[in-house]
Amino acid sequence: MIQFFHVSKQYVKNYFALNDINISIEKGEFIFLTGASGAGKSTLLKLIYKEEMPSKGQILIDSVNINLIPDNKLYRLRRQIGIIFQDFKLLMNRTVLENVAIPLVVRGERKSIVDKKIDSVLTLVGLQHRKRYLTSHISGGEQQRVAIARAIIGNPKIIIADEPTGNLDTELTIEIIRIFERINASGITTIIATHDLNLLNLFPKRTIKLDKGLLLFDRPAEASE
Amino acid sequence: MKFIGEALKNAFKNILRNKLVNFLCLGIIAFTLLVLGIFNTISFQLSKTINKLSENIEAIFYLKDDANRDQVEALIQKVQASLLTREIKFTSKDEAEAKFVGEFPELTYIVKEFDVSPFPSSIGVKFRQNADAFTQIESFVNEIRNSDIIESVQLNVDWAKKISMAKRFVYMVGAFLTFILLFVSIFVIFNVIKLNIFYRQDEITIFELVGATRWYVRSPFLIEGFLLGLLGGILAGLLLFLTLRILTLYRDSIWNLIKQFIDFRRLPLKIYLQLVLIGPLIGLFSAALSLKRFLKAAAVE
């Protein structure tokens, strides 16, 4: 489903953020992308949703070479991907409900459909009781769940999370990963970037490790267990 | 429909969010368009005056006494063939004498001393209304003047020419000032939109990452520019209307000369429409310029 063929990314001359990466991710897989800071995790994720372009190589999603998607058609790719950022990227002056609704609002969905879907995703992330709260008035863990709800409300095929538990304590981290597991169980390909080794031990999934832009290993779920 | 509603809502939100900046922007657009409107008004009124004057422009070709009938006929046909000619009238020597006697009966005794009429026969030509035809009329008259049977020509277009020159001057000053002020307006709107793009940077980034179309992201800014221009245009139209009303009240005491040929009460709808239409165009253009320059950079950051 997602294929990287000899993908390299250079931001500056003589320094590879990613160097000759070859990976293949099947539909419905749950993957941890790990590595130290600066290993290239975020760059790899950005290449998937085309916030960055590879310097070399090709990226295929469902057999479509995303390098060839023009800017004015990029929204079609983005609607297939739910993205969760480490800094959440929420609009703090808007309510939980308004934040979660954004992907549907920009698609021009009817209010009745938006309301129905919001109820369903907020129930999944356990935030029904907070939906009228301003995002700035809820806790960090709750904000993270708002970001997850926003990512899944548009029925994406892929979920990408960049250090989604970076600011959370262990208990909340486990809670969040369990939510991702529930999402993944519905067939959504889930890719989580993390440098938290405990997380990898607690949740033995397929793990791709990067180091200084190079693919260090790609360990299947069985081997992690 | 829902999408347009959403875009309009966001555009209004943007305008209300930066009230002071947008108010200044509106004022500058309105001032620019007001200047354009004032110069257009003056130019329009001068055109009307020139048209009125050109209606009365008459050339009189005095013929030599030895001109025969065929030569006169040929000349009349030549004058008639011109597109500038509206009306043509031949006055014989006797008719000229009769006219003189009619106008100055106390001088009849002088005329009676001549055996034949001392007045030359003439061809009087009235021209079509055309504010900018003075040069053409002059060259036409000069062409006819070269005819062998013409003794002299009487033509007075100096007054009309002066007004025509004044109109051209007003037009040029107006165009120059408008050009500068248009540039200022575009610059101001460009920067207002730029500020709003940076203010809404997070929102734009999120919208783009969750799959909003380019049009969805850009339309509120374009509508904002359009609205600023439209409101500026309407404001300029209102100000122009008020200015003319106030001037009408005081014109008798202030401009005795001007009031003779300027009708302040009536101004064609075209001038108001021009203001209201140019405003949004400036707004759209500046917003598009700003989006092109800043949106991509803002979204990536």
Interface residues (C-beta under 8 A of the other chain):
Chain A: Y49 E51 D71 N72 L74 Y75 R76 R78 R79 I83 K89 L91 I102 P103 V105 V106 R107 G108 R150 G154
Chain B: K2 F3 E6 D202 E203 T205 I206 F207 E208 L209 V210 G211 A212 T213 R214 Y216 V300
